[in-house]
Amino acid sequence: MQHRLIGAALALGLGACASTPPAEPGVIADPYEGFNRQMFAFNQGVDQYAVGPAATVYETVTPEFARDRLGDFLGNLKSPVIFVNDVLQAQPERASDTFFRFTINTTVGLVGLWDAAAYFGLDGHREDFGQTLAVWGLDGGPYLVMPFLGPTNPRDLIGKGVDHAFDPLTWTEFEGQPDLDDQISMGRGILGGLNARVEFDDQITALNEQPEPYVALRRIYSSQRQAAIHNGKPVNDTQAYDDLPDFDEFEE
């Protein structure tokens, strides 16, 4: 089922990239705004009545120390995908940092439960195949809001599918337990989402208090993706709303 969903996302992404002309500089292309607003309202409802309350319970029963360890562990699991994208973007220094971070955190950091590499001056960074495609010159296409996934665009939908294929855990099989890999993937996604929801609760509240949350989120997503593509360097007005959450945290 998961692979069929990814295939559909790839097909949608390729079709939209091919049919939609690039937007003017500084303009966020949103030709599907009616659909996007419906999906935004749906996601807000899911957060209000399901994810938010679940995150409150999770925060109550889980000490901050444990949440931090989980965040470090899940972050370390992303290292192979980040490393591949570093290489594909011809960033040898960043690839080297990612490799040594993964090695240090998996060993000294006890399978990633502690970000030990940070003590050696190796700070982490994020890379995904959507960013790689942007570095290669592929335009993002129109702004989209997808159910549960949230803000994205066709290029980043393609990127999600390819990153899923890059992830070694996608292909991990457990002898005698054919469903265990799916259970691990589901648990990883749920815990990662709850952890991120707790971490960014104040920022999400600030977003919802904006006069027009839909427009604010669209601007946040576009700004953050442009900054990520340029390795954290602000582009144009990307400083705006830079205190609000990195919505990539919710992709797990």
N, C-alpha and C positions, 0 to 999 in steps of 0.2 A: 504494500500500500504506500509506504513512504517513498519508494522509488518511483511509483506512478505519479505521485504528487510532484516530485522533483522534475520528472519528465514534462509534466504539464507546465510547470513554471518555466522551464527552458524554452518550450515552444512558444509560450506567451511572450517571453522576453525577446526571443529572436524576431518574432513577428513585429512587435512594437518598435524595436530598434530599427528595423528595416523600413517601417512605414511612417515614422514620425521624424520630421526635420528637426535639427538642433534648434534650441531656443536661443534668443538673442542673449548676449552676455549680460549677466545680472538679473535675467528673467527666469523664473521657475516655471517650466512648461507643465501645465495642469489641465489638459484637455478633458480629463475624466473626472472633473471636480465633483459632479453630482454623485457618481459612484463612490468616489473617495470619501466624501462627507458621510455617506451612509455607512461605509466601513469604519470610519473614525468613530461615529456614534455607537456602532456595534462594539468596537473595542473598548470604548469608554464604559459601556454597560458591563462588559465582561470584567473589566478591572474593578468597577464599583461594587458589583455583587458577587464576584468570585475571587479574582486574584488579590485584590486589596484586602478583603477579610482573611483570606488564607495566609497572606503575608503577615498580617497582624498576629495571628495565632502562632505562626512560625517564629516570629520575633520574640514572642512571649515565652515560648518553650525552649528556644535555642539561644544559649549565651553568645555574646558578641565574639568571644574568643573562638568558639566553634564556627561561627559564620565566617570569620576571617580565614580560618584554616580551610574551610570549604571553598571559599573564593580563590585562595592561592592554588588549591588542588585542581579546580576546574580550569583556572587560567593556564596551569602547566600543561594540561591535556591539549590545549590549543596550539602548543608550540610546534608540532610537526607541520600543521597547516600554515602557520606563520612562516616557518622556515622555507617551505616550498615557494610561497609567494615572494619572499625576500629574494630567492634565487631567480625566479621568473622576472622580477623587476630589475635584475642586474644590480643588486645592492649587496655586495660581498661583505661589507662591514656589519650591516644589520643582520645578514644571514649568520655571520660568525657569532654575533652577540646572542642571537636566538638559540643557536646550537649549544653554546656554552651555558646559557641560562638553563636550558632544558637538562643538560648534563648535571649541573650543580644542584638544581632544585630537585631532581629525581634521586640524587644520591645524598648529598649533605642535607638537603631540605626534606628528606624522608618522603619520597614519591610525590613531592610537590606540596606537602602540607605547610611548608614555610618557604617564603621567597628569599632563600639564602643568597641567591645571586645578587640581589640588590645591595647586600652588604659588601660585595666586591665591586660595586660601581656599575654593574650590568643592569640597567633599567630596562623594563619590558616595553614593548610596543605592539601595535596591532597591525596586521596586514591580512587582507582577504582577496579572493580572486576578482571581486568587483573592483577593488582598487587596482589590481594588476591590469584588468582590461582597460581601465581609465588611463593608466600609464602607457599602455600600448596605443592609446588614441581613440578608444571606443566611447562614443557619447553615451550618457546615462539614459537618454530617452525621457519619456514623460514621467512625472511624479505619480506614484501609485500608493494607495493604502490598502493593504491586504488584511483579511481577517486573521487575527491572532499574531501575524508577523508584524503588522504595523507599517510604518512608512518605508518605502523602498522605491526602486525604479527597475525597468527591465534588465539593465546591465547587472544590477546587484542581485536580482533574482537568479540570473545565470550564474553569478558568482557563488550564491549559496549552494546551488546544485553541485558545482565543481568542487567547492571546499568540502562538501559532504563526501565526495569521491576521494579527495586527498586524505581525509581523516582515517588513520589506520584502524580506529575502532569500528569504522563502517564495515570492515572486512573481517573482523575478529569473530571466530566461531569457537564455541565451547563444546567439546566432545560430550555427548550424552545429554546436553542441555541446549537444544536448538533455539529456544526462545530467550535464553539468558542475555544474548547481545541486545535484543530489542528492549528487554526490561532495563538493562543498564542505560541504554540510550534514553529511554523515557525518564528514568530516575535522574539522569544527568540534566535533562532539559527542565524538569520540574524544579529540582533543587536550585539549579542555576537561575531560573526565572524568579523564584521566591527570594533568593539571596539578593539579586539585583533590585527587586521591587522594594525590599526593606532598605537597602542602601540609598536608594534615590527617592524615598518617600517624600521628603521635603521639596525636592525639585519638581516632582510630578504634581504636588499640590500647587506649587507656584505656576506651573504650566496651565493647570486647570483654572487658575484664577485670572489668566490673561483675558482681555476683552474678547478676543477671538482665538481660542485655543487651536483650532484647526490651522489657521494661518501661521500661528506661532510655531506649531510643530513642523509645518512644511518648511519654514525658514530654518528652524533648528537642524532638521535632517539634511537639507541642502548644504548648509554652512559646515556642519560637522563632516559630511562626506568630502567636501572640497578640501577642508583642512587635512583630513586623513590622507587623501590622495597626494597632498603636498607634504606628507610626513610631519603634520602638526603645525605647519607654517600658516598663519591666518591669510585668507585670500579675500580681498575686497572688504565686505562688512561682516566677515565670519566671526568677529569678536562679539557680535551681538548674541545675547543669550548664552555666552560661553560658560556660564555657571550652571546651566541646566544639563540633564543627564545625557550620557552617551548611550543612545538607544541600541547600539550594538550589543550592550550587556544583556538584552532580552532575547537574543537570538538562540541561545543555547537550548 
